[in-house]
Amino acid sequence: MAWRAARVGHVAGRLLRSGICLAAVTCVAFGAPAAHGENLPDALAKAYQTNPQLNAERARQRATDENVPQALAGYRPQIVATLSAGLQAVRNLLPDNTIQSAGLKPWTIGVTVTQTLFNGFKTANSVRVAELQVQSGREALRNVGQGVLLDAVTVYTNVLANQSLVEAQRANVAFLQETLGITQKRLNAGDVTPTDTAQAEARLSRGRADLNAAEVNLAVSQATYTQVIGNAPAQLRAAETVDRLLPRSRDDATSLAFREHPAVMAASFDFDVATTSIRLAEGSLMPTITLQGSVSRSREADPTLSTLGTDQASVTGQLTQPIYDGGTAASQTRQAKEVATQSRLVLDQVRNQSRTAAVGAWVANEGAKIAMTAFEAEVRAATVALQGVQREAAGGQRTTVDVLNAQQDLILAKARLIGAQRDRVIASYTLLSAIGRLDVKNLGLNTPDYLPEVHYHQVRDAWHGLRTPSGK
C-alpha cells in the first residue's frame, strides 16, 4: 500500500506540474506582445492607404467635385464653330430653252458665341448646390474612412484573439494527452478504474475538436485581415486602447456625436442642398436673357447667281419669358419643397441615431472595462482552484474528473478573458468612431492624410483639359 500511495503522489505531482505549465502557456498566449512584428497603428496606416472600399469612395468624391466646374460653366460663354461643304449638281433651264449645267462646291464656315446674362439665378444656385454636394461627399468619405479603420481594428484584434485561443487550445490538448497517458498508467497499476480513462479520453476528444474550431476561426480571421488591411498578418503585436482620445463623460460623448459625427454633417449639407434646390426650381419661372454674336462666310460658286459669296456678322440679344409650360416648373418646385422636408426629417433622424450610437458605445466601453477586470479575476481564481484540486488529487481526496473539470474551467475562463481583451480594444475605437474622431490625424498614424480639397481646387476653375489630376 505504501508503494501505491507513493506512486499516486508521483503521478498527481506530474499532473500538478502540467496544469501549472498550461496556465503559464495560456497566460503568455493571451497578453504578451511580440518582440518584432506589425503593430495596430501600422495595420491601420496600410488599410488607410490601400483599402479598396476607401479608395473607391475617394474616386466617387473626385467625381462629385466635377459638379462644381460643370455648374460654373453656366457663367462662361459657349462657343460653337460650324463648317459645311459638299457637292451640288445644278441644271438650269434658260428662257431660250437651252439647258445650263454646273457642278458646284458650296461651303460655309462660321463661329457663334453665346453668353447668358441672366437665367433666373439658375447658375448661381446650381453652383451652390454643387458646392454643398461636395461638402456632403467629403463627410460621407470621412464616415467611410472611419468604418474602414474600425474594420481594421476589428480584424487585427480578431487575429490576435484567435491566435491566443489556438495556443491555449494546443496547450489544453497537450495537457489532456499527458493526463490520459498518466491515467492509463494508473489504470495498469490498479489505482483508477476504466471510467477515469474513458473520461480522460472524452475530454481529449473535446479538446481536439475545440482546437480544430479555433484553427478554423483563425484561418477565417486571417483571410478577412488580408481583405481589409491588404496583406496577410505576420507577427502581430498586442493592441492598445485609445482611452487617451475618448471623452470624459457620456454627456460629452453625445454632444460630440451630435455636432461632429460625419453622418450628421453629411445630412446637414444634404438639407442645405435640398433647400437650395427649391430656388433652383423656381428659377425656371423667371426670364432668361442671352447675348449672341456670330460671324460666317459662305461661298456658292454658282455662275448663274449675281452673288457668289456672303460674309455675315451679327450681335443679337434675346429675352425669353416662360408663360406656361404645362405645369412642369410648378411641379418641380413643389417636389423640391417636399424633398427639403424629407431631408430635414432625415437630419433629425441621423442626429438621434448618432446620439444613441454614442450612448451605446460609451456604455459598451465602460462595460468592457468591468468585464475584463472580472475575467482577469476569474482566471486567477480558476488557476488557484486547478492547483488546489491537483494537490488534493495527489492526496487522494480528488478524482481524475475533478482535475479535468477544474482544468476545463480554467480554459473557459482564459477564452472569456481573451474575448474581453479583444472587446476592450474594439469598444474604445468604436466610441472614438461614434463621436466622429476616428481618423488619421487624431490617431497620429504614420501615413499622409488624404485631403479631398486638393483635387477640388485642381478642377474647380479648370476651363478645359481631359486629363484627370491625381488629387493627392
Helices and strands as residue ranges (DSSP letters): H 2-31, H 40-50, H 52-65, H 67-72, G 73-75, E 78-85, E 88-93, E 99-104, E 107-118, H 122-189, H 194-229, G 243-245, H 250-260, H 262-282, G 283-285, E 288-299, E 309-320, H 328-394, H 400-434, H 440-443, H 452-459
